[in-house]
C-alpha cells in the first residue's frame, strides 16, 4: 500500500496544471491504481476508501483533460494516506511486545524473551512485567502503563498463580480492553481451555511453549507485529528446539501447582463499581447524583446505583438519607484500607460496562448509517464546537443558531428544518445525555458524551472530505436576479 501511495503521489506531483490531454492508456492506469488503493485500505479506513473510489472515476473528463477539482481532492487524500503511513511506520518501529506474567513464573517468561533476543528482536522492544509489586498487589507502575500503551503485541503467560494475583488480573483486564492490539495467550501445563476464565478466557486460542508448531507461530507473530525481518526457517526451528528443551527442564523441578479456589463473597457489578467509586473518592457519604455524573462522564452503562445503595443498606453496611448513602465507619474503613487492591480487582469489571459513544459513532459512520442531513448536522456540531443541544423551548434558540450556520456556509436549510429528528437520533444512540430539565422534569438540554466530544472536536479531520462533498451538494440555490 505504501509503495502504491508513493507511486500515485509522484505522478500527481509531476502533472503540470496545463490544459494538455492525458492519453487514454495513462488514464486507465491511474484510475485502476486509485481503485486498487481504495480496495487496499477498505478495512483500515472505509471512509477514505469510499471517497477515493467515488473520485477515481471523475479525475479525467471525457475529452481527456484533468478535472482539477476532483484532482485536488484525490491529491489531498493521497497526502493524508502518505502522512498516516509515515506516522504508522514510525510508531510500529518503536512499539514493543508486552509480556504479562506472575513473578514466580519469571523463568518461563525469560525463556521466551531470550529466544526473541537471540533471533534478532532488540531488548528495548520487549517489556516483561516481572516487577516488584506484582505479588504484593501494589498499584501498576507508570512504566508498566506506558509499556501497555505503546505495545504492538500483548502476551500473557497464564498459570494458576497468574489467576491468584489481583495485579495480574488487572493487567489482563487492561490487555483485554485494548482490543486493537493483538493478544497471544501462552499456558503453562496446568492451564487448558477448560479452566481459563476472566477476560482472557477460552475465546482466545491457547498456545504452549512446549510445541514446535505453536512456538513458530509465536515467533512469526512477534516479528510481524514489530515490523522486524525474521531469520530463516532453519534458524527459527533450531531456536524453537532449544526453547522446548529448556522449558521441559524447568518443568522437572517446578513445584506442583494447585488450582486456585474462590471463597470470596459474590458481589453484584453494581456493588463492585460503587466500591471502586468510594475507593477513588475516599468519601463516606455518597450522593447518588455524584455517582450518576461520574458514571456518565466515564460512559459506564448498565450499573444501577439504586440497587447498589439498597444492597449495601440491606446488608447493614450503611443507611440511605435523601438519596445519600452513608456508609458505617467500619465499612468505610474496610473499603479504603487497601485502596489499590480494591481498584485493581474492580477495574476489569468497570471496563466491561464502558461503552464509548465515539466507538459506536465511528462504526455507524463506517457502515454509512447516517443520511446526508445527519452528516450535515454533525458538520454543524464540529464546525461550531457545539457540545450542548437544546430541546423543547430551548430548541428554538438552537434552530436559530443552526440557521445562522447554514447561511454562513451558504447551504440549504435541511439541518434546521429537521433538527427534532436529528437530535432524536443522537438521543437514541446515546451520543448525548440530559443535563438540564424543566420545572416539570422534562429534559430541555443535552450534552455530547465525553468520548464523542473529544472525537468530533479534536480528531475530526477524517470526516472533512464527506463534509466538503455535502456542502457542495446542498449549496443554496443562487438568487434568480
C-alpha positions as CSV (number, residue, x, y, z in Angstrom):
1,X,0.0,0.0,0.0
2,X,2.8,2.4,0.9
3,X,4.5,1.9,-2.4
4,X,1.3,2.5,-4.3
5,X,0.7,5.7,-2.4
6,X,4.2,6.9,-3.2
7,X,3.8,6.0,-6.9
8,X,0.5,7.9,-7.2
9,X,1.8,10.9,-5.3
10,X,4.8,11.1,-7.7
11,X,2.5,11.0,-10.7
12,X,0.2,13.7,-9.4
13,X,3.1,15.9,-8.5
14,X,4.6,15.7,-11.9
15,X,1.4,16.6,-13.7
16,X,1.5,20.3,-14.7
17,X,-1.6,22.3,-14.4
18,X,-1.9,22.8,-18.1
19,X,-4.9,22.0,-20.4
20,X,-2.9,19.3,-22.0
21,X,-4.6,16.0,-22.7
22,X,-3.9,12.8,-20.9
23,X,-3.7,9.7,-23.2
24,X,-6.3,7.0,-22.6
25,X,-3.8,4.4,-21.5
26,X,-2.5,6.6,-18.7
27,X,-6.0,7.5,-17.6
28,X,-6.9,3.8,-17.3
29,X,-3.7,3.1,-15.3
30,X,-4.3,6.0,-12.9
31,X,-8.0,5.1,-12.4
32,X,-7.1,1.4,-11.8
33,X,-4.3,2.3,-9.3
34,X,-6.7,4.5,-7.4
35,X,-9.3,1.8,-7.3
36,X,-6.7,-0.8,-6.1
37,X,-5.6,1.6,-3.4
38,X,-9.2,2.1,-2.4
39,X,-9.7,-1.6,-2.0
40,X,-6.4,-2.0,-0.1
41,X,-7.4,0.5,2.6
42,X,-11.1,-0.5,2.7
43,X,-10.8,-2.4,6.0
44,X,-8.5,0.0,7.8
45,X,-10.2,3.2,6.6
46,X,-13.5,2.6,4.9
47,X,-14.5,6.3,4.9
48,X,-11.5,7.5,2.9
49,X,-11.7,4.3,0.8
50,X,-15.2,5.1,-0.2
51,X,-14.3,8.7,-1.2
52,X,-11.3,7.6,-3.2
53,X,-13.4,5.0,-5.1
54,X,-16.0,7.6,-6.0
55,X,-13.5,10.2,-7.1
56,X,-11.4,7.8,-9.2
57,X,-14.0,7.9,-12.0
58,X,-14.1,11.7,-12.2
59,X,-10.4,12.6,-12.2
60,X,-10.5,12.9,-16.0
61,X,-13.1,14.5,-18.2
62,X,-14.4,12.9,-21.3
63,X,-12.2,15.0,-23.5
64,X,-9.1,13.7,-21.7
65,X,-8.4,16.8,-19.7
66,X,-7.8,16.6,-16.0
67,X,-10.8,17.6,-13.7
68,X,-8.8,19.8,-11.5
69,X,-11.4,20.0,-8.7
70,X,-11.5,16.2,-8.3
71,X,-7.8,16.0,-8.9
72,X,-7.2,18.3,-5.9
73,X,-9.4,16.2,-3.7
74,X,-7.7,13.0,-4.7
75,X,-4.3,14.6,-4.0
76,X,-5.5,15.7,-0.5
77,X,-6.5,12.1,0.2
78,X,-3.2,10.8,-1.0
79,X,-1.3,13.3,1.2
80,X,-3.3,12.1,4.2
81,X,-2.6,8.5,3.4
82,X,1.1,9.3,3.0
83,X,1.3,11.2,6.3
84,X,-0.6,8.4,8.1
85,X,1.7,5.8,6.6
86,X,4.8,7.6,7.8
87,X,3.3,8.0,11.3
88,X,2.3,4.4,11.4
89,X,5.7,3.2,10.3
90,X,7.4,5.3,12.9
91,X,5.0,4.1,15.6
92,X,5.4,0.4,14.6
93,X,9.2,0.8,14.6
94,X,9.1,1.9,18.2
95,X,6.2,-0.3,19.5
96,X,7.1,-3.1,22.0
97,X,6.0,-6.6,22.8
98,X,4.4,-6.6,26.3
99,X,4.6,-9.8,28.3
100,X,2.4,-10.2,31.4
101,X,3.1,-12.9,33.9
102,X,3.3,-13.7,37.6
103,X,6.8,-13.2,39.0
104,X,7.0,-16.8,40.2
105,X,6.8,-17.8,36.5
106,X,9.6,-15.4,35.6
107,X,11.9,-18.2,34.5
108,X,9.4,-19.3,31.8
109,X,9.0,-15.7,30.6
110,X,12.7,-15.3,30.5
111,X,13.0,-18.4,28.2
112,X,10.7,-16.6,25.7
113,X,12.5,-13.3,26.0
114,X,15.9,-14.8,25.5
115,X,14.7,-16.7,22.4
116,X,13.3,-13.5,20.9
117,X,16.5,-11.6,21.7
118,X,18.7,-14.3,20.1
119,X,16.6,-14.2,17.0
120,X,17.2,-10.5,16.4
121,X,14.4,-8.7,18.3
122,X,16.2,-5.9,20.3
123,X,15.9,-5.9,24.1
124,X,14.3,-2.5,24.1
125,X,11.4,-3.8,22.0
126,X,10.3,-6.3,24.7
127,X,8.8,-5.4,28.1
128,X,8.4,-8.1,30.8
129,X,6.1,-7.2,33.7
130,X,8.1,-9.1,36.4
131,X,8.5,-6.1,38.6
132,X,8.4,-5.7,42.4
133,X,4.8,-5.3,43.4
134,X,3.3,-8.0,41.2
135,X,2.9,-10.2,44.2
136,X,2.1,-7.6,46.8
137,X,-0.8,-6.1,44.9
138,X,0.6,-2.7,44.6
139,X,-0.5,-0.1,42.1
140,X,0.5,-0.8,38.5
141,X,3.5,1.4,37.9
142,X,3.7,4.3,35.4
143,X,6.3,2.3,33.5
144,X,4.0,-0.7,33.0
145,X,1.1,1.6,32.0
146,X,3.3,3.3,29.4
147,X,4.5,-0.1,28.1
148,X,1.0,-1.4,27.6
149,X,0.0,1.9,25.9
150,X,3.0,1.5,23.5
151,X,2.6,-2.2,22.7
152,X,2.1,-3.7,19.3
153,X,1.6,-7.2,20.7
154,X,0.4,-8.3,24.2
155,X,1.4,-11.7,25.5
156,X,0.0,-13.2,28.8
157,X,1.7,-16.2,30.4
158,X,-1.2,-18.0,32.1
159,X,-0.8,-20.2,35.2
160,X,-2.7,-21.0,38.4
161,X,-0.6,-18.4,40.2
162,X,-1.4,-15.8,37.5
163,X,-5.1,-16.2,38.3
164,X,-4.4,-15.8,42.0
165,X,-2.9,-12.4,41.6
166,X,-5.2,-9.3,41.6
167,X,-2.3,-7.4,39.9
168,X,-2.1,-9.9,37.0
169,X,-5.8,-10.0,36.6
170,X,-5.8,-6.2,36.5
171,X,-3.2,-6.3,33.7
172,X,-5.3,-8.9,31.9
173,X,-8.3,-6.6,32.1
174,X,-6.3,-3.7,30.6
175,X,-4.9,-6.0,27.8
176,X,-8.4,-7.2,27.0
177,X,-9.7,-3.6,26.9
178,X,-7.1,-2.6,24.4
179,X,-8.6,-4.9,21.8
180,X,-7.0,-3.1,18.9
181,X,-3.7,-4.7,19.9
182,X,-3.2,-8.4,19.0
183,X,-3.2,-10.8,22.0
184,X,-1.2,-14.1,22.4
185,X,-2.1,-16.4,25.4
186,X,0.5,-18.9,26.4
187,X,-0.5,-21.5,29.0
188,X,1.8,-23.4,31.4
189,X,0.9,-27.1,31.7
190,X,-1.9,-26.7,34.3
191,X,-3.8,-24.3,32.1
192,X,-6.2,-25.6,29.4
193,X,-9.2,-24.1,27.6
194,X,-11.4,-25.7,30.2
195,X,-10.1,-23.7,33.2
196,X,-9.4,-20.4,31.5
197,X,-11.5,-17.6,33.0
198,X,-11.9,-13.9,33.3
199,X,-11.2,-11.6,30.4
200,X,-8.5,-13.7,28.8
201,X,-10.7,-16.8,28.5
202,X,-11.3,-19.6,26.0
203,X,-12.5,-17.1,23.5
204,X,-8.8,-16.8,22.7
205,X,-6.6,-19.6,21.4
206,X,-4.2,-21.0,24.0
207,X,-0.6,-21.8,22.9
208,X,2.2,-23.7,24.6
209,X,6.0,-23.2,24.9
210,X,6.4,-27.0,24.6
211,X,5.1,-27.4,21.0
212,X,7.3,-26.6,18.0
213,X,4.5,-25.5,15.6
214,X,3.0,-23.2,18.2
215,X,6.4,-21.7,19.1
216,X,7.0,-21.0,15.4
217,X,3.6,-19.2,15.2
218,X,4.6,-17.2,18.3
219,X,7.9,-16.2,16.7
220,X,6.1,-15.3,13.4
221,X,3.6,-13.1,15.2
222,X,6.4,-11.3,17.2
223,X,8.3,-10.4,14.0
224,X,5.2,-9.4,12.1
225,X,3.9,-7.0,14.7
226,X,7.3,-5.4,15.5
227,X,7.9,-5.0,11.7
228,X,11.3,-6.7,12.1
229,X,12.7,-9.0,9.4
230,X,12.7,-12.6,10.6
231,X,15.5,-15.1,10.3
232,X,15.4,-18.2,8.1
233,X,13.2,-21.1,8.8
234,X,16.1,-23.3,9.9
235,X,17.2,-20.7,12.5
236,X,13.7,-20.4,13.8
237,X,13.2,-24.2,14.1
238,X,16.6,-24.7,15.8
239,X,15.8,-21.9,18.4
240,X,12.4,-23.5,19.0
241,X,14.0,-26.8,19.7
242,X,16.3,-25.2,22.3
243,X,13.5,-23.4,24.0
244,X,11.4,-26.6,24.2
245,X,14.3,-28.4,25.8
246,X,14.9,-25.6,28.4
247,X,11.2,-25.4,29.0
248,X,10.9,-29.2,29.8
249,X,14.0,-28.9,32.1
250,X,12.3,-26.1,34.1
251,X,9.2,-28.2,34.5
252,X,11.1,-31.1,36.1
253,X,11.9,-29.0,39.2
254,X,8.8,-26.9,39.3
255,X,6.7,-27.3,42.4
256,X,3.2,-28.8,41.9
257,X,0.5,-26.2,41.4
258,X,-3.0,-26.5,42.9
259,X,-6.0,-24.9,41.2
260,X,-7.0,-21.6,43.0
261,X,-10.2,-21.6,44.9
262,X,-12.6,-18.7,45.1
263,X,-14.2,-18.3,48.5
264,X,-15.0,-14.6,48.2
265,X,-18.5,-13.3,48.8
266,X,-20.1,-12.8,45.4
267,X,-20.9,-9.2,44.8
268,X,-23.0,-7.7,42.0
269,X,-21.3,-5.4,39.5
270,X,-23.4,-2.6,40.9
271,X,-21.7,-3.0,44.3
272,X,-18.2,-3.5,42.9
273,X,-18.4,-0.3,40.8
274,X,-19.7,1.6,43.8
275,X,-16.9,0.3,45.9
276,X,-14.5,1.5,43.2
277,X,-16.1,4.9,43.4
278,X,-15.7,5.0,47.2
279,X,-12.0,3.9,47.0
280,X,-11.4,6.5,44.3
281,X,-13.1,9.5,46.0
282,X,-12.5,8.4,49.6
283,X,-15.9,9.6,50.8
284,X,-18.2,8.0,53.4
285,X,-21.3,9.9,52.4
286,X,-22.1,9.1,48.8
287,X,-24.5,11.3,46.8
288,X,-26.5,9.4,44.2
289,X,-26.3,12.4,41.8
290,X,-22.5,12.5,42.1
291,X,-22.2,8.8,41.3
292,X,-24.5,9.2,38.3
293,X,-22.5,12.1,37.0
294,X,-19.3,10.1,37.4
295,X,-20.7,7.1,35.5
296,X,-21.9,9.4,32.7
297,X,-18.5,11.1,32.4
298,X,-16.8,7.7,32.0
299,X,-19.7,6.4,29.8
300,X,-20.3,3.5,32.1
301,X,-23.7,1.8,31.5
302,X,-25.9,-0.9,32.9
303,X,-25.0,-0.1,36.5
304,X,-27.8,0.5,39.0
305,X,-26.9,3.0,41.7
306,X,-30.2,2.4,43.4
307,X,-29.5,-1.4,43.5
308,X,-26.0,-0.8,44.9
309,X,-27.4,1.5,47.6
310,X,-30.1,-1.0,48.5
311,X,-27.8,-4.0,48.7
312,X,-25.3,-2.1,50.9
313,X,-28.1,-0.8,53.1
314,X,-29.8,-4.2,53.4
315,X,-26.5,-5.8,54.5
316,X,-26.3,-3.4,57.4
317,X,-23.3,-1.6,55.9
318,X,-24.9,1.9,55.8
319,X,-28.1,3.9,55.7
320,X,-29.8,6.0,53.0
321,X,-30.9,9.5,53.7
322,X,-32.3,11.8,51.0
323,X,-30.5,9.9,48.1
324,X,-27.3,9.8,50.1
325,X,-25.7,6.5,51.2
326,X,-23.9,6.9,54.5
327,X,-21.5,4.0,55.0
328,X,-20.8,2.8,58.5
329,X,-17.4,3.7,59.8
330,X,-16.4,0.1,59.7
331,X,-17.5,-0.3,56.1
332,X,-15.8,2.9,55.0
333,X,-12.5,1.8,56.7
334,X,-12.8,-1.6,55.0
335,X,-13.4,0.0,51.6
336,X,-10.4,2.4,51.9
337,X,-8.0,0.2,53.9
338,X,-6.4,-1.1,50.8
339,X,-7.4,1.2,48.0
340,X,-5.1,-0.1,45.3
341,X,-6.3,-3.7,45.8
342,X,-9.9,-2.7,45.5
343,X,-9.2,-0.6,42.4
344,X,-7.3,-3.5,40.8
345,X,-10.0,-6.0,41.5
346,X,-12.8,-3.7,40.4
347,X,-11.2,-2.2,37.3
348,X,-11.8,-5.2,34.9
349,X,-15.5,-5.2,35.9
350,X,-15.7,-1.5,35.4
351,X,-14.2,-1.8,31.9
352,X,-16.8,-4.3,30.9
353,X,-19.5,-1.7,31.4
354,X,-17.8,1.0,29.5
355,X,-19.4,1.8,26.1
356,X,-17.7,4.7,24.4
357,X,-20.0,6.7,22.2
358,X,-17.1,7.5,19.9
359,X,-16.7,3.8,19.1
360,X,-20.4,3.4,18.2
361,X,-20.3,6.7,16.2
362,X,-17.3,5.5,14.1
363,X,-18.9,2.2,13.5
364,X,-22.1,3.8,12.3
365,X,-20.1,6.2,10.1
366,X,-18.1,3.4,8.5
367,X,-21.3,1.4,7.9
368,X,-22.9,4.5,6.3
369,X,-25.7,4.6,8.8
370,X,-26.0,8.4,8.7
371,X,-28.0,10.1,6.0
372,X,-27.0,13.4,4.4
373,X,-29.0,15.5,6.8
374,X,-27.5,13.8,9.8
375,X,-24.0,14.2,8.4
376,X,-24.6,17.9,7.9
377,X,-25.9,18.1,11.5
378,X,-22.6,16.5,12.6
379,X,-20.7,19.0,10.4
380,X,-22.5,21.8,12.3
381,X,-21.5,20.4,15.7
382,X,-17.9,20.1,14.5
383,X,-17.7,23.5,12.9
384,X,-19.4,25.4,15.8
385,X,-17.9,23.1,18.5
386,X,-21.5,22.7,19.8
387,X,-21.3,20.5,22.8
388,X,-24.8,21.4,24.2
389,X,-28.0,20.9,22.3
390,X,-31.4,22.4,23.3
391,X,-34.7,20.6,23.4
392,X,-38.3,21.8,23.9
393,X,-38.5,25.5,24.3
394,X,-34.7,25.7,24.1
395,X,-34.9,24.1,20.7
396,X,-36.0,27.4,19.1
397,X,-32.7,29.0,20.1
398,X,-30.8,26.0,18.8
399,X,-32.6,26.1,15.5
400,X,-31.9,29.8,15.1
401,X,-28.2,29.1,15.7
402,X,-28.2,26.3,13.0
403,X,-29.9,28.7,10.6
404,X,-27.1,31.2,11.1
405,X,-24.6,28.5,10.4
406,X,-26.4,27.4,7.3
407,X,-26.4,31.0,6.0
408,X,-22.7,31.4,6.8
409,X,-21.9,28.1,4.9
410,X,-24.4,29.0,2.1
411,X,-26.2,25.7,2.3
412,X,-29.9,24.8,2.2
413,X,-31.8,24.8,5.5
414,X,-32.1,21.0,5.7
415,X,-30.5,20.8,9.2
416,X,-32.6,23.5,10.9
417,X,-35.9,22.1,9.4
418,X,-35.1,18.6,10.6
419,X,-33.5,19.4,13.9
420,X,-36.0,17.4,16.0
421,X,-35.4,14.2,14.1
422,X,-31.6,14.7,14.1
423,X,-31.5,15.3,17.9
424,X,-33.6,12.2,18.4
425,X,-31.1,10.1,16.5
426,X,-28.4,11.3,18.9
427,X,-30.5,10.6,21.9
428,X,-31.5,7.1,20.8
429,X,-27.8,6.1,20.1
430,X,-26.7,7.6,23.5
431,X,-24.4,10.1,21.8
432,X,-25.8,12.7,24.3
433,X,-27.1,12.8,27.8
434,X,-29.6,15.0,29.7
435,X,-28.0,18.0,31.6
436,X,-30.9,20.4,32.1
437,X,-34.6,19.8,33.0
438,X,-37.7,22.0,33.1
439,X,-39.7,22.5,36.4
440,X,-41.9,19.6,35.3
441,X,-39.0,17.2,35.0
442,X,-38.7,17.2,31.2
443,X,-35.3,17.4,29.5
444,X,-34.6,20.8,27.9
445,X,-30.9,20.4,27.1
446,X,-28.4,17.6,26.2
447,X,-24.7,17.4,26.2
448,X,-22.3,15.4,24.0
449,X,-20.8,12.3,25.7
450,X,-17.2,12.8,26.6
451,X,-15.5,10.5,24.1
452,X,-17.7,11.7,21.2
453,X,-17.0,15.3,22.1
454,X,-13.3,14.5,22.0
455,X,-13.6,12.7,18.7
456,X,-15.6,15.5,17.0
457,X,-13.7,18.4,18.4
458,X,-10.1,17.1,18.4
459,X,-9.9,14.3,15.8
460,X,-12.5,15.0,13.1
461,X,-10.3,15.5,10.0
462,X,-11.2,12.1,8.7
463,X,-14.8,13.4,8.2
464,X,-13.8,16.5,6.3
465,X,-13.9,15.1,2.8
466,X,-17.6,14.0,3.3
467,X,-18.5,17.3,4.9
468,X,-17.0,19.2,1.9
469,X,-18.9,17.0,-0.6
470,X,-22.2,17.6,1.2
471,X,-21.5,21.3,1.4
472,X,-21.2,21.5,-2.3
473,X,-24.2,19.2,-3.0
474,X,-26.5,21.1,-0.7
475,X,-25.2,24.5,-1.7
476,X,-28.0,27.1,-1.6
477,X,-29.6,27.9,-5.0
478,X,-28.4,31.2,-6.3
479,X,-30.9,34.1,-6.5
480,X,-32.6,34.4,-9.9
481,X,-31.6,38.0,-10.3
